[in-house]
Amino acid sequence: MTKYKVLFLDIDGTLVTPDNRIEESTKEAVAQVQAKGIEVFLATGRPLHEIDDLASQLNIRSFIGYNGANAVHKGEDIFQEPLEPALIKRYLTIAEEHNHDAVLYTNKENLFTDLQEPFIQKFIEVFHFHKNQRYTPDIEPAILGITMINLRTEDVSLYENEPGIHLSQVNVEGLTDCYDVIRDKINKGYGIQTLLNYLDIPKESSIAFGDGMNDKEMLQAVGESFAMGNGHPDIFKYAKHRTTDVTDSGIYNGLKTLGLVE
């Protein structure tokens, strides 16, 4: 019997390759740890209503979504932490003044400030989003997360004057002009800590894999943390281990070092 009880997997750049595939070695690794009784969570910045297909491929029913603002365990909603409406108003005002765009996520839809821009269409295509609508202010109390779109590097500071908020660059090829809005107190690490307490699982019995800077807190919240070989250059210092790329059996190879797959 293994001491490990739970495994948290980021999606983009960790579980899913740049062409939106899950490697066969990854599917096999997930199946093997599940057979050992380890609960597998997808831990993502994506909205949970857009990952049903990925979850079904891996027989996964537990999630952390919206960069830690919502957690689900075996189909049961554990918590939701919406953003402050006043913060949303300020961010959208800045975006309008500087010709930026945004997608705001509820637990049902993706709300874009502009659905016609070619860059928005590329974003939707890359992430295979289907439940897309135009943003309207009446939705604000239900917003769980935001991704700012079409920012230059020098624009990031415009959004980082808010206390307890920072932006995290999306680590997906062709979308590095996009940044997730991350709350210091509500992030993937917060989601993991809350779930470990809820499930009564010690930190040392948990494992996580990630590749982007929105995975920083997650990698620090678990006992065994792996940064993917294709990860953001700054993420490696937050992980205990470095594994191979997402396209080179990164999850499988990492779990193999722990003796969890054959």
Buried (B, 14 or more C-beta within 10 A) or exposed (E): EEEBBBBBBBBBBBBBBBEBEBBEBBBBBBEBBBEEEBBBBBBBBBBBBBBEEBBEEBEBBBBBBBBBBBBBBEEEEBBBBBBBBEBBEBBBEBBEEEEBBBBBBBBEBBBBBBBEBEBBEEBBEBBEBEEBEEBEEEBBEBBBBBBBBBBEEEBBEBBEEBEEBBBBBBBBEEBEBBBBBBBEEBBBBBBBBBBBEEBEBEEEBBBBBBBBBBBBBBBBBBBBBBBBBBBBEEBBEBBBBBBBBBBBBBBBBBBBEBEBBE
